[in-house]
């Protein structure tokens, strides 16, 4: 038998933390209801008899033509890098924009 899926507040909080998504506590119930509606729909879909359904197969002939992948040196690279506000060799230096709260406090 297939186990029914359901998400609780603790699991939602864990997923939001791992995804770096901030959500006010007052919005948790609405999001939790929506997620559980989707999970219930997935449960219903898993109950559908699909043993006789053949998988979809893509014909190779219909695949788009591909060009040869040939590296080419771009002549504007140095000019482009010269406009960087902060440069580190051949790279742009950018500030870190995603960090856990603990990491931000240590910085």
C-alpha positions as CSV (number, residue, x, y, z in Angstrom):
1,X,0.0,0.0,0.0
2,X,1.2,3.5,-0.8
3,X,1.9,5.7,2.2
4,X,0.0,9.1,2.0
5,X,2.2,12.1,1.9
6,X,1.7,15.1,4.3
7,X,3.8,18.0,5.4
8,X,3.7,19.5,8.9
9,X,5.0,22.9,10.2
10,X,8.4,21.6,11.3
11,X,9.1,20.0,7.9
12,X,7.9,23.2,6.1
13,X,10.2,25.3,8.3
14,X,13.1,23.0,7.5
15,X,12.4,23.2,3.7
16,X,12.1,26.9,3.8
17,X,15.4,27.2,5.7
18,X,17.3,25.0,3.3
19,X,15.8,26.9,0.3
20,X,16.7,30.3,2.0
21,X,13.1,31.4,1.7
22,X,11.9,33.8,4.4
23,X,8.2,33.4,5.3
24,X,6.4,35.2,8.1
25,X,5.0,32.9,10.7
26,X,1.4,34.1,10.0
27,X,1.7,32.8,6.4
28,X,2.8,29.3,7.4
29,X,-0.7,27.8,7.6
30,X,-1.7,29.1,4.1
31,X,1.4,27.7,2.5
32,X,1.1,24.4,4.5
33,X,-2.5,24.0,3.2
34,X,-1.5,24.6,-0.4
35,X,1.5,22.2,-0.1
36,X,-0.8,19.5,1.4
37,X,-3.4,20.0,-1.3
38,X,-0.7,19.3,-3.9
39,X,0.6,16.3,-2.0
40,X,-3.0,14.9,-1.8
41,X,-3.3,15.4,-5.6
42,X,-0.1,13.5,-6.1
43,X,-1.5,10.7,-3.8
44,X,-4.6,10.5,-6.0
45,X,-2.5,10.3,-9.2
46,X,-0.4,7.5,-7.8
47,X,-3.6,5.5,-7.3
48,X,-4.5,5.7,-11.0
49,X,-4.1,2.4,-12.9
50,X,-1.2,3.0,-15.3
51,X,0.2,-0.4,-16.0
52,X,-1.2,-0.6,-19.5
53,X,0.0,2.9,-20.6
54,X,3.0,2.8,-22.8
55,X,5.7,5.4,-22.1
56,X,6.1,8.3,-24.5
57,X,9.1,8.0,-26.8
58,X,10.8,10.8,-28.6
59,X,11.9,10.0,-32.1
60,X,15.6,10.8,-32.7
61,X,14.7,12.1,-36.2
62,X,12.7,14.9,-34.7
63,X,15.4,16.1,-32.4
64,X,16.7,19.6,-33.5
65,X,20.0,19.7,-35.4
66,X,23.0,20.7,-33.3
67,X,25.9,22.8,-34.4
68,X,29.5,21.9,-33.7
69,X,30.7,23.2,-30.4
70,X,33.9,25.1,-31.3
71,X,35.5,27.4,-28.8
72,X,36.3,30.8,-30.0
73,X,38.3,33.5,-28.2
74,X,36.3,36.7,-27.7
75,X,38.3,39.8,-28.5
76,X,36.4,42.1,-26.1
77,X,37.1,40.1,-22.9
78,X,39.8,42.4,-21.5
79,X,37.8,45.5,-22.3
80,X,34.8,44.0,-20.5
81,X,36.8,43.0,-17.5
82,X,38.4,46.5,-17.3
83,X,34.9,47.9,-16.5
84,X,34.5,45.7,-13.4
85,X,34.1,47.6,-10.2
86,X,36.3,45.1,-8.4
87,X,38.4,42.6,-10.3
88,X,40.3,39.5,-9.2
89,X,42.5,38.4,-12.1
90,X,40.2,37.3,-14.9
91,X,37.1,37.3,-12.6
92,X,34.6,39.8,-11.2
93,X,34.5,40.1,-7.4
94,X,31.0,40.2,-6.2
95,X,29.5,40.4,-2.6
96,X,28.0,37.3,-1.1
97,X,24.2,37.7,-1.2
98,X,23.0,34.4,0.2
99,X,24.1,33.5,3.7
100,X,22.6,31.9,6.8
101,X,21.9,34.3,9.7
102,X,24.7,32.7,11.7
103,X,27.2,33.4,8.9
104,X,26.0,37.0,8.6
105,X,26.6,37.6,12.4
106,X,30.1,36.2,12.1
107,X,31.0,38.6,9.2
